[in-house]
Amino acid sequence: MRGYTDFVAMSRPEAAKFLEVLLADQQRALDHFSATIGVDLTYSADSLISVWESMAPRLAWRAGYAPPSPGQPGPRISVDQLEPPSELPTWFHHPSGVGYARFSAETLWLIDGAGRYLGETVVRTGHGKWATGRSRAKGYIFQNQPVIILADAPPVSPFQTVAVLASRALGTGADAGPRTLTDVYRVWRPEERHQR
């Protein structure tokens, strides 16, 4: 879509530059997120509890969006219903398989902050590193997107992951699976994965 990030169309150097710019803005974005939710960010596993508890009540759907009945496709959201690209996180792309457009702009910024914080917590606790998603597989969902590389596991998108958590918190999505940032952190830790 014109003006919104198009990861599929990016070249490898463009994707690397996107990640570089995203990470260069990390501290400013996290400081803003911390001020928004009123929680100090300590980059510890325990801090994920208070971060989620503070942000979850603020999550909301886009005005006019109503989740579909189970098993039914969601309503299409057209570009003219969206804010300009400059008012949304840089990783926002539309349409997306995870349905980012369903969320209010304020919620997308909460997803941005929580995704950055979850990713940084994983990195700083020694369980992963930021990278650019890359695969030769056709239709690879994270192609050129910022991802976290985990030990002995496929790359994960912190932004998509938090969007799924937000959807579950708002009452849609599968009942199974992580429901909080702490749940995700535990799943992503290598020692937890090997005990399953």
N, C-alpha and C positions, 0 to 999 in steps of 0.2 A: 504494500500500500504506500502511496506517495507520502513521503515525510516521516513515516514510522520506520523503525529499524527493520531491515530485511536481511536477516542472518544468512539465509540460503544464497542470496546473491553476492555475499561477501567473498573476496579472495582471501587466501590464507594471511597475507600481510595486513589486510584491512581488519580481519578478525583479531589478529594479534594487537593491532593499534587500539581497537575497541576495548579490549581487556586492559591494556595499559592505561588508557584514559579513565576507565571505570575504577581501577585500583588507585590511580592518582587522586581521585575524588573521594576515596574511601573514608578518610578521617572526617572530612567536612560532612559527608552524608551521615555518618554514624553519630557525630555530635548533634546534628539536627534531629535524628531519630531519638536519641537519648532525651533531648529536651522535649520532644513531642509526647513521649510516653511517661516522662518523669521518672526514669530509672537510670541509675549509674551503670555503665557497661564495664564489667570487669573481665570479660572474656573467659569466664569459668563456666563449667558445665552447670553449676548450681544457679548461676545468674540467668540461665535460660528460663527458669521457672517464673521469676518475677517479670521478665520481659514479656513472656507470653500472657501472663495474667493481666498485665497492664494494657497490652495491645488488643487482645481478643474482644473486649467489649466495644472497641472503636470500629470494628470491621463492619462493612456495609456493602450491599449491592449497589450498583449504578441505579440512579433514579429511574423508575419505570420498568426495571428488570424484575421479572418474577420467575423463580426457578420452575422448570417444567415438572410435570408428574413423573414418577419413576418410570424409566424405560422409554420416555419420550424425548425427542431432540429439543435442545434449548432454542429459544427465539434467536434469530439472526440480529446482530447489532451492526448497523451500517456505520461507515466512517463519519457521516455527518452527525452521528449521535455522540461522537467522541470529542474530547478536548484536543487542542492542537498538540503536536508532538512535543513542543517546548514545555508543555505543562505536565508531562508524564515522564516516568523514569526512562532512561535511554534504552533499556533492554526491552521496553514494551514493543511488541509486534502484534499486528492484527491482520487477518485472523490468526489465532493460535490454538493449538490443540487443547491447551489447558483453559482457554476461555478467559484470558485476562480482561477482556472488555466488559465482562459481567460486573466487575468491581468498580466502586466509586473511585475517583481520582485520589481521594484521601486514603482509601484502602490500598491502592496501588503503591502509594508512597510508604505505607506501613509495611507492605510486602517487600519493598525495596530495602528498607532499613533492617527488617528482620532477616531477610535473605543474606544481606551483607554481614550482619552480626553472626548469624548461624555459621556462615562460611568462615569468617574470621576466627570464631571460637574453635572450629574444627582445625583450622590451620595453626593457630597459636598453641593449641594443646597437643600438637604434633601428630594429628591423625589424617592430615590431607594437605593439598596445596591447590591454589587457583590455577586454572589452565583454560585453554580454548577447546571446546568440544570439537572433535574431529573423528570422522569415520568414513571409510569407503563404502559402507553399506548405504544403499539407496534409501532415502527417506529417514535418515538418522535424525532423531528428534532434537538433539542438542547441537547440530552442526553449526560451528562458529560461535556458539553461545558461551558465556562465562559458566564454567562448571568447577566443581571440586573433584579432584582426583583423589580417591581413597586407596588404601592398600588392599590389594586382592579383591577389588570390587569394581563394577563399571562406574564411570563418571556420573555425578549427580548434579542437578541444577538446584542451587539453593532458592532461586526465585520461583521456579515451578513448584518446588517442594512446599514453600510457604504458601503459595497460592492454593495448593490442594488442602493444606491445613486450614486456611481461611474459609474455603468452601465447606469443609466439614464443620467448622465452628458456626457457620451460618445455616447449618442444617441440611446440607446436600452432600452427596458423594457416598462412597462405600463406607459401611460401618467398620470394616476391618482396616487395620493399618494404623500408623501413628496419628495422634490427635494433637500433640503439642510439640514445641521445639525440643523439649527434653526427650520425648519419645524418639524423634528423628535423630538426635545426637547419639542416643544409645544404639540405634540401628546402624548408624554410620561408623561407630567405633569398631575397629578390627576385633578386639577381644570379645565384644558382644556378638559379632557375626559368627565367630568360630565356635561359640558355645551353643548355637542353635542346632 
